[in-house]
């Protein structure tokens, strides 16, 4: 399943631009994201961006048998 998102750009008066990729609510819920969490990103190549949660202090889900 995929969730297409549109890259957003905010242009400041100073000429500075900020780009945003909104995270769909369904994806944030599936990842159990919380407001204020810190994520890091790395670029694999022009088509792949990798996101990683910095710290996850929550206990892991129990394994299903």
C-alpha distances in whole Angstrom, upper triangle without the diagonal:
4,7,10,13,17,19,22,26,29,32,35,39,39,37,35,31,28,24,22,18,17,14,13,14,11,10,14,15,12,14,18,19,22,24,26,24,25,22,23,21,22,22,21,22,21,18,17,17,17,18,20,21,25,26,25,28,26,27,24,22,24,23,23,25
4,6,9,13,15,18,22,25,28,31,35,36,33,31,27,25,21,18,14,14,12,10,13,11,10,13,15,13,14,17,18,21,23,24,23,23,20,21,19,20,19,19,19,19,15,14,15,15,16,18,20,24,25,24,27,26,27,25,24,26,26,25,28
4,6,10,13,15,19,22,25,28,32,33,31,28,25,22,18,15,12,11,9,7,10,9,8,12,13,13,14,17,16,19,20,22,21,22,19,20,19,20,20,20,20,19,16,15,15,16,15,18,19,23,25,24,27,26,27,26,25,28,27,27,30
4,7,10,13,16,20,23,26,29,31,28,26,22,20,16,14,10,10,10,9,12,12,11,14,16,16,17,20,19,21,22,23,23,23,20,21,19,20,19,19,19,17,14,14,14,16,16,19,21,24,27,26,29,29,30,29,28,31,31,31,34
4,7,9,13,16,19,22,26,27,25,23,19,16,13,10,7,7,8,8,12,12,11,13,16,16,17,19,18,20,20,21,21,21,18,19,17,19,18,19,19,17,14,14,14,16,15,19,20,23,25,25,28,28,30,29,29,32,32,32,35
4,6,10,13,16,19,23,24,22,20,16,14,10,9,7,8,10,11,14,16,15,16,19,20,20,22,20,22,21,22,22,22,20,20,18,19,18,20,19,16,15,15,15,17,17,20,22,25,27,28,31,31,33,32,32,35,35,36,39
4,7,10,13,16,20,21,18,16,12,10,7,6,5,8,11,12,16,18,16,17,20,21,21,23,20,22,20,21,21,20,18,18,16,17,16,18,17,15,14,15,13,16,16,19,21,23,26,27,30,30,33,32,33,36,36,37,40
4,7,10,13,17,18,16,14,10,8,6,5,6,8,12,14,17,19,18,18,22,23,22,24,21,22,20,20,21,20,19,19,17,19,19,21,20,18,17,18,16,19,18,21,22,24,27,28,31,31,34,34,34,38,38,39,43
4,6,10,13,14,12,10,7,6,4,6,9,11,15,17,20,23,21,21,25,26,25,26,23,24,21,21,22,21,20,20,18,20,19,22,21,19,19,20,18,20,20,23,24,25,28,29,32,33,36,36,37,40,41,42,46
4,6,10,11,10,8,6,5,6,8,12,13,17,19,21,24,23,23,26,28,27,27,24,24,21,21,22,21,21,21,20,22,22,25,24,22,22,23,21,23,22,24,25,26,29,30,33,34,37,37,38,42,43,44,48
4,7,8,6,6,5,7,9,11,15,17,20,23,25,28,27,26,30,31,30,31,28,27,25,24,25,24,24,23,22,24,23,27,26,23,24,25,23,25,24,27,28,29,31,33,36,37,40,41,42,45,46,48,51
4,5,5,5,6,8,11,14,17,19,22,25,27,30,29,28,31,33,32,32,29,28,25,24,26,24,24,24,24,25,25,29,28,26,27,27,25,27,26,28,29,29,32,34,36,38,41,42,43,47,48,50,53
4,5,7,9,12,15,17,21,23,26,29,31,34,33,32,35,37,36,36,32,32,28,27,29,28,28,28,27,29,29,32,31,29,30,31,29,31,30,32,32,32,35,37,40,41,45,45,47,50,52,53,57
4,6,9,12,15,18,22,24,27,30,32,35,34,32,36,38,36,36,33,32,29,27,29,27,27,27,26,27,27,31,30,28,30,30,28,30,29,31,32,31,34,37,39,41,44,45,47,50,52,54,57
4,6,10,13,16,20,22,26,28,31,34,32,31,35,36,35,36,32,32,29,27,29,27,26,25,25,25,25,28,27,25,27,28,26,28,27,30,31,31,34,36,39,41,44,44,46,49,50,52,56
4,7,10,13,17,19,23,26,28,31,29,28,32,33,31,32,29,28,26,24,25,23,23,22,21,22,22,25,25,23,24,25,22,25,24,26,27,27,30,33,35,37,40,41,42,46,47,49,52
4,7,10,14,16,19,22,25,28,26,25,29,30,28,30,26,26,24,22,23,21,21,20,19,20,20,23,22,20,21,22,20,22,21,24,25,25,29,31,34,35,38,38,40,43,44,46,49
4,7,10,13,16,19,21,24,22,21,25,27,25,26,22,22,20,19,20,18,17,17,16,17,18,21,21,19,20,20,17,19,18,21,21,22,25,27,30,31,35,35,36,40,41,42,46
4,7,10,13,16,19,21,19,19,23,24,22,24,20,21,19,18,19,17,16,15,14,16,15,19,18,16,17,17,14,16,16,19,20,21,24,26,29,30,33,33,34,37,38,40,43
4,6,9,12,15,18,16,15,19,20,19,20,17,18,16,16,16,15,14,14,13,15,16,19,19,17,17,16,13,15,14,17,17,19,22,23,26,27,30,30,31,34,35,37,40
4,6,9,13,15,13,13,16,17,16,18,15,17,16,16,16,15,13,14,12,14,15,17,17,16,14,14,11,13,12,15,16,18,21,22,25,25,28,27,28,32,32,33,37
4,6,9,12,10,10,13,15,14,16,13,14,13,15,15,15,14,15,14,17,18,20,20,19,17,16,14,15,13,16,16,19,21,21,24,24,27,26,26,30,31,32,35
4,6,8,7,6,10,11,11,12,10,12,12,14,13,14,12,14,14,17,18,20,21,20,18,16,14,14,12,14,14,17,19,18,21,21,23,23,23,26,27,28,31
4,5,5,6,9,10,11,12,11,13,14,16,16,17,16,18,17,20,21,22,23,22,19,18,16,16,15,17,16,20,21,20,23,22,24,23,23,26,27,27,31
4,5,5,6,8,10,10,9,11,12,15,15,17,16,19,19,22,23,25,26,25,23,21,19,19,16,17,17,20,20,19,21,20,22,21,21,24,25,26,29
4,6,5,6,9,10,10,13,15,18,17,19,18,20,20,23,24,25,26,25,22,21,19,19,16,18,17,21,21,19,22,20,21,20,19,22,23,23,26
4,5,5,6,8,9,12,14,16,15,16,14,17,17,19,20,21,23,22,20,17,16,15,13,14,14,17,18,17,19,18,20,18,18,21,21,22,25
4,6,5,6,5,8,10,13,11,13,12,15,16,19,21,22,24,24,21,19,17,15,13,13,12,15,16,14,17,15,18,17,17,20,21,22,26
4,5,5,6,9,11,14,13,16,15,18,19,22,24,25,27,27,25,22,20,18,16,16,14,17,17,15,17,15,17,16,15,18,19,20,24
4,5,8,11,14,17,15,17,16,18,19,21,23,23,26,26,23,20,19,17,15,15,14,17,17,14,17,14,16,14,13,16,17,17,21
4,5,9,12,14,12,13,12,15,16,18,20,21,24,24,22,19,17,14,12,11,10,13,13,11,14,12,14,12,12,16,17,18,21
4,7,10,12,11,13,13,16,18,21,23,24,27,27,25,22,20,17,14,13,11,14,13,10,12,10,12,12,11,15,17,18,22
4,7,9,7,10,10,14,15,19,21,23,25,26,24,21,18,16,13,12,9,12,11,10,12,11,14,14,15,18,20,22,26
4,6,6,9,11,15,17,21,23,26,28,28,27,24,21,19,15,14,11,12,12,10,12,11,15,16,16,20,22,24,28
4,6,9,11,15,17,21,24,26,28,28,27,25,21,20,16,15,12,13,13,13,14,14,18,19,20,24,26,28,32
4,6,9,13,16,19,22,25,27,28,27,24,21,19,15,14,11,11,12,12,14,15,18,20,22,25,28,30,34
4,7,10,13,17,20,22,25,26,25,22,18,16,12,11,8,8,8,9,11,12,16,17,19,23,25,27,31
4,7,10,14,17,20,22,23,23,20,16,14,10,9,6,6,7,10,12,14,17,18,21,24,26,29,32
4,7,10,14,16,19,20,19,16,12,10,7,5,4,5,8,10,13,15,18,18,20,24,25,28,31
4,7,11,13,16,17,17,14,10,8,6,5,6,6,10,13,16,18,21,20,23,26,27,29,32
4,7,10,12,13,13,10,7,5,4,6,9,10,13,16,19,21,23,22,24,28,28,30,33
4,6,9,11,12,9,6,5,7,9,12,12,16,18,22,24,26,24,26,29,29,32,34
4,6,7,8,6,5,6,9,12,15,16,20,22,25,27,29,27,29,32,31,33,36
4,7,8,5,6,7,11,13,17,18,21,23,27,28,29,27,29,31,31,32,35
4,5,5,7,10,13,16,20,21,25,26,30,31,33,31,32,35,34,35,37
4,6,8,11,15,18,21,23,26,28,32,33,34,33,34,36,36,37,39
4,7,10,13,17,20,22,26,27,30,31,33,30,31,34,33,34,36
4,6,10,13,17,19,22,23,27,27,29,27,28,31,30,31,33
4,7,10,13,16,19,20,24,25,27,25,26,29,29,30,33
4,7,10,12,16,17,21,21,23,21,23,26,25,27,30
4,7,9,12,14,17,18,20,19,21,24,24,26,29
4,6,9,10,14,15,17,16,18,21,22,24,27
4,6,7,11,12,14,14,16,20,21,23,27
4,7,10,12,15,15,18,21,23,26,29
4,6,9,12,13,16,19,21,24,27
4,6,8,9,12,15,17,20,24
4,6,9,12,15,18,21,24
4,6,9,12,15,18,21
4,7,9,12,15,18
4,6,9,12,15
4,6,9,12
4,6,9
4,6
4
